[in-house]
């Protein structure tokens, strides 16, 4: 299973490059690690993902407004938010391989191995006992499962405590006790664990030293917090209300593997929802459900998404949950929903000396609002879409024989190109001029492509590979009766429709309206 999964992951990465979705940054200089560029189809897909999020958040909510804050912020912002002191990852080096790891990730990987052992034991028993198998009873009584579960629980609790306490010595002890070896060298020759701050910094041109030290924002959220009163006053919003933002964030990640899952420069789509103190848990539950619905509307099957409560809370949160997706390398965080209390606004109030309070007209009192945040990485969402859309299928070719096709079954509303227009033959002017005429009209409505190169079957396959939901073919009948064929990417069905109906039919299927209603 694991091998199959990593195989799928390799295919996703190769497909992204081959079809112009994603390239490694600065490839001609042998790449810049964990930084990526989006190609012609990638940028279209990414823009569509952002648009789907923006419309669902801002356009569909009267009480959510948008913002585009600068990447650079006053350095005190990051002192107030806690990022200067606490935005650290525990780092450990292996002395033999000279490789650097996150200590908590090494322990988590050890825990995953135990979990897999348990699952294997349960699956084996399930096979042995067939229909009579009672999984819960087995998990509660089988010696081996119980021993492993105890090991797992103990590691989880110790890790959570060590992370909350910032206890680096305990993390090192765990790595030694659990006999965790370097995946590269196989040795257990480890350095001590030390804290590593993840913020990138740079220097203002006209101020030397610490005073002029600027950070590249590690999250977009702080741009929202410092503008909270500006936005509230200028839009005259009443609590509860939200501010949404899409923008770049930067983190000097120690472990930068897994393609666009963990990048050093990435994009976030964040929304801070300001509520009266005491109402935060109600809204936390609301946003948990709302965000899960947003994912499922894209057709992601239930079993590919799950909630995962945080074992160790970030320094600002009193409740936090991840929406995890079953990536080709397992279930991992796709989005976070955090109840951030009044931490950020109170901190900014203290460090800036400016009031960050809201006057509640009903209660006739002022207070610092509480915040519920939804935060999703745009790039992780991109990877989610690509990893479930990329499929290989056996389909009949033009002669009715079995052939394999690679198809990207992206939701039509997110597809980079909505429809391709093709003349049946390239060398017949009457066909190419008609197809060009149709294309030149449709391009006003949505992103289209005109394609006349190669045999029609190959052109269909090319469009399948970039996820184009519809192909319009102009043939000799078109010249007689003003109809074309429309081919559906997923069902492969071809229908004859009048030219003047193309726009309406395609628009209905690729519009975001239905997606937003869902
Ligand atoms: N403002 C809250 C915040 O930033 P986070 O859990 O650290 O919370 C939110 O990040 C989301 O940003 C994650 O769920 C993930 O989708 C995305 N993200 C975080 N670090 C990332 C990275 N290095 N590369 C790509 N996406 C990342």
Boltz pocket constraint, residues with backbone or C-beta under 6 A from the ligand:
constraints:
  - pocket:
      binder: B
      contacts: [[A, 218], [A, 219], [A, 220], [A, 221], [A, 251], [A, 253], [A, 260], [A, 261], [A, 262], [A, 263], [A, 264], [A, 266], [A, 267], [A, 268], [A, 270], [A, 333], [A, 334], [A, 335], [A, 336], [A, 373], [A, 375], [A, 376], [A, 377], [A, 378], [A, 379], [A, 380]]
      max_distance: 6.0
